[in-house]
Each structure stands twice: as C-alpha cells, then as structure tokens.
Amino acid sequence: MTSIMTNSSALAALSTLRTISQNMEDTQNHISSGYRVGKAADNAAYWSIATTMRSDNSALSTVQDALGLGAAKTDTAYTGLNSAIDVMTEIKSKLVAAREPGVDKLKINSELTELKNQLVSISESASFSGQNWLYNADSSANTTVEMVGSFNRKEDNTVSVGILKFDTATSTLVDTYDATRGLLTNDTVVTQPVNGTTSTTSATYFLLDVGATTAPTGTEIELGATTSNDNIDGMISAVESMLSQMTDSASIIGSTNMRIDLQNNFVADLMDTIDKGVGRLVDADMNEESTKLKALQTQEQLGIQSLSIANSNADNILQLFR
C-alpha cells in the first residue's frame, strides 16, 4: 500500500538517520574528550570505579607530599646526629691523648670546650619545619612524632591513613630544661679503676653543662692540670657510652629514612598503576573511535540518500493524477 499521508519509507530512513546521528555524536564526544566513559550515563559501574580511584590517587599525591616532609625531617636529624658523632669521636680522641704522660691537659681542655660548644650548636641547628629532634628547651620532653606514610582502602571500602612513628626522646642530645632528658646532658654512670690498685669504683659523668633547670648531679667531663688518669679513663668510658647511644639513635633514624624512601617509591608506582587501571576502564581507543567515526559518516551520507529517495515516492504518485 502506498499512502501520501504516511510515508513509511521516509519514517524508517529518519529513524535510521537519528540513530546514526546519535552514535556519531557519542563517537565525536569520545574523540574530543579522550574518554569512552566520561559520565555516569556512559557506564555507571566503570564511572563510579574510576571516580573513586581518581579520588584515592589525589589522596596518595598528598601522602607523597607528607612523605617528602617526613624525609626532610629525618634527613635533618640524621645529618645532625652524624655530625655530632664525628665531634664525639674527636672528643674521645682528645681524652685518650690526655692520658699520655707530660701532655698539657689544660690545652686539651680548651679544645674540648670548643668541641662541646660545637655539639650544642649542631643540636640546636638541626631543626626543620619547627621540629628539632636533637634539642629541647621546653618543660615538656621531646615525644613520639607521627608522619603520614600511606593511604589505605579496604575491601569494605573503609579508608585509613597509615602512620610512621619515631620517638624523638631517643635522639635528644641536649635538653636545656631537664638535663636528664638529653644524651649529652644526662648523667652517665661508669666503672673506673682506682689508682694503685686492681679495684674499680663507680663514677658519674656528664658532657655538657647547659644551665638546665634540672641539672645533672655527676661530674662534668673536663680536664684540669691535676686530673688523674683514673678519672680520664672514667671520662673516656662515659663518652664511649654516650657515643654508643648516639650511634643506636642514628641507626634508627637511618632505618626510618630508608622506610620513608621505600614507601615514597611504592606510592609513586601505585599511583602510576592506578592511572593505568582507570585508563583501561574509561579511556577511548582513538584508533577504534576514528575508524568508527569514518564508518558513521559514510552511513550518515547513505541515510540522507535513502531519505531523499523515500521522499521522492510522493512525487511519483502525483504523476499518476496528471
């Protein structure tokens, strides 16, 4: 049946053309944006996953910044401790030299004084972003510091922040408020020989007198013209004990610094992996999309031609009435 009121062929051609136009619009959007899934309407599941993972990547980027700050703090503390260890090694050498018969102990003591001043300077200068893990002048002691180390998402979609911790009380060298809280200001009990006998006795020494409110009770490590060899031996033992504690603290800081570096590298790799995973879900394949666009352009031309042919049927009917 042929009707001039309802042109079925033209309607079919129009429907096909509308579908082609919609597909072409979608394809052009994919090409212009670079995304196959750019909004929830494209694929709700993939869009939701991609949005969540992009949010997590943003959090991981902040974690990277926090790790960089943590690395700077541990680097500063480690550099200060390492320098202090070198100075302490020099102090031990000076004390050993003072055991030599005939040396001028007062001259050696003047060198010790400068070395002790250098220790205070190192400790006070080892500060980053307002934090100093080697020096304290407050009534409250140095405590455990926390550094952001990771961002975690569990299977139930709950999130948490991982924390790296370091107890700065173990690395405090100088405390000007309470001398007992500093490795170099606190009393160190040692065993030293008793002159002319095979016996030993207990002695207490401290290295730095910083005028703390709570002062040490032992004897300051310093030399006088008449300082006995037994006392020098005790001072050497005390310095060795302090040096051992400083070395342990530096080892812990170094391990923490290594952990931060490893975590920073892992976070960087994780962010790249997440980006790749999201890309596989939502990125458009430009080769495929360009090929599809070319095919749709051809289909559109054929659709327009079909619509033109369908519309010409009415003209053919009119010819019958002439």
Secondary structure, DSSP 8 states (H G I E B T S, - for coil): ---SS--HHHHHHHHHHHHHHHHHHHHHHHHHHSBSS-STTT-HHHHHHHHHHHHHHHHHHHHHHHHHHHHHHHHHHHHHHHHHHHHHHHHHHHHHHHTSTT--HHHHHHHHHHHHHHHHHHHHH-EETTEESSEE-SSS---EEEEEEEEEE-TTS-EEEEEEEEEGGGT--EESSBGGGSTTTS-EEEEEE-TTSS-EEEEEEES-----SB---SEE----TT--HHHHHHHHHHHHHHHHHHHHHHHHHHHHHHHHHHHHHHHHHHHHHHHHHHHHHHB--HHHHHHHHHHHHHHHHHHHHHHHHHHHHHHHHHHTT-
